[in-house]
Amino acid sequence: WHIRYPVHGTAELEAGGTSYPTIPLELSLGGINFKMERTPPVDRILKLRLDVYGFSELIVTEVRIIRIHAKTATAIFLAPPSSLARCISWLSSYNGKGKDRVCA
């Protein structure tokens, strides 16, 4: 298990020419929770482009959808990029409390 950090930003999931605009809600080293109008099927592998407000790098990686509930989805990172580790470090540097951090 990993500490989850609330985030603000934009994200897009894409597979086979189909794009799923999303709003990232929580981020950890293991995965990400999204809010989205149209959800991809569970077990689908998609390319993620994540822009966390205030963080200076775009995170691009592959994810697999593991859970869908209403208009939210949870995905795990298949091969977390180094930019994800830097973002988590950046998020944790604010207060060390994990769930209490909100990026503006």
Secondary structure by P-SEA (a helix, b strand, c coil): cbbbbbbbccbbbbcccbbbbbbbcccccccbbbbbcccccccbbbbbbbbcccccbbbbbbbbbccccccbbbbbbccccaaaaaaaaaaacccccccccccc
